[in-house]
Amino acid sequence: MERVKISGPTMVLLVRDIEKSIEYYKRLGFSYELVGGPDVQHVHMNRDSVTFILHPAKNPDDVKPFSSVDGGLYFDAFCYTDVRTLLEEFRTKGIDIVKGPDLNDFFSEFTIQDIDGYRISFGG
């Protein structure tokens, strides 16, 4: 039996202000795609093989990134990449780095935080 390839994963991020979130992810180099029908509508933000689904919160207090809760990790999403090159791109765009960068020959990493508090780490 042939093994079926699974792509992704895709993360859903509950956001307070969909328009401001779209603009933030565009600054990171993500492209925008409106998805859904009349009952469920959300936005896909894509860059290479990473997709974040932005979905507007009905109640802003419901937006609670995993990284912000007691016992949570320091990131909500982790992406593997060429760290040094992406770090330079983000610095050029004025994107704030909230952790790191930790640059070495074994494994390098840095973390950013979006406008809703979601922390995204980039490592490789």
BELVENJO-V270028 format. One line per field, one symbol per residue. ss: DSSP state (~ for helix, > for strand, _ for the rest). phi: phi as a letter, one per 40 degrees, with the letter a starting at -180 (. if undefined). burial: b if it has 9 or more other C-alpha atoms within 8 Angstrom, else e. A space follows every 50 residues. Layout:
ss: ???
phi: ???
burial: ???
This chain:
ss: _________>>>>>>__~~~~~~~~~~___>>>>>>____>>>>>>>__> >>>>>>___~~~___~~~________>>>>__~~~~~~~~~~____>>>> >>______>>>>>_____>>>>>_
phi: .ccccbbhcbbcbcbcbdcccdccccccgccbacbhbccbbabcbbafcb bbccbcccbdcccbddcccdgcccbbabbcacdcccdcdccccgcccbag cbbaccabaabbbcccgcbbcbai
burial: eeeeeeeeeeeeebbbebeebbebbbeeebbbeeeeeeeebbbbbbbeeb bbbbbbbeeeeebebbbbeeeeeebbbbbeeebeebbeebbeeebebeee beeeeeebbbbbbbebbbbbbbbb
